[in-house]
Amino acid sequence: MGLPDDAAEARAQGWRTLAALHARIEDELERALQKQHGLSVSEYSVLDVLARQDDYHLRMNQLSNAVVLSQSATTRLVNRLEDRQLLQRYLCPTDRRGIYTEVTQAGRDLLEQAEPTHDAVLTAALEKAAELPELAPLVDALDNLPLKV
């Protein structure tokens, strides 16, 4: 059983609006992070996710899920960051099939330098988006999300 036409259109319009907000913010983050730190948004996300782990590492499949990329895209991204010595991979000591990816000290240092840029650009992009009537409700919804620690 499908949605009534009006409900389906409202959902589709909501999705298009969310995609527009995401694209707008990601574009601004990409330009700033590339220019100031030589990082893409995806690279920043990988470093950020890994740096938030207790031991600074995750299995490759966990990392793929956390940054919402395919396994192959994650592997290519990790290869690039590993070439720059921002990450390292190693076999799981208890399961030789498992490969961990770990952020290095150089990666944590670069992330620490890039965080203020990321946070400032994200804040500014959301403030600018909040001025647009079609995006303001989404920005408000983001402001009201519960904080996960």
Secondary structure, DSSP 8 states (H G I E B T S, - for coil): ----HHHHHHHHHHHHHHHHHHHHHHHHHHHHHHHHHS--HHHHHHHHHHHTSTTSEEEHHHHHHHHT--HHHHHHHHHHHHHTTSEEEEE-SS-TT-EEEEE-HHHHHHHHHHHHHHHHHHHHHHHHHHTSTTTHHHHHHHHTS----
